[in-house]
Amino acid sequence: MALGVMSFTTYQTVENFRLTYALENMEEMHEYMHEDIKDGTIDPVIGKIYLEIIDETMYFLDEEINK
């Protein structure tokens, strides 16, 4: 039984790490998108759509991490 609990805890730790890493990646993408909109690399209308998708994804990841 102890091995099963330990395996589950290890899986949770690895999964939490992966989700946290994914959230950090999304935060970087969010910053890059703001920079791209500001310097005119991307059309602001398209950029805002991407930001909405990034924000939604960040919300889902945060919810999953903090279960």
Secondary structure, 3 states (H helix, E strand, C coil): CHHHHHHHHHHHHHHHHHHHHHHHHHHHHHHHHHHHHHCCCCCHHHHHHHHHHHHHHHHHHHHHHCC
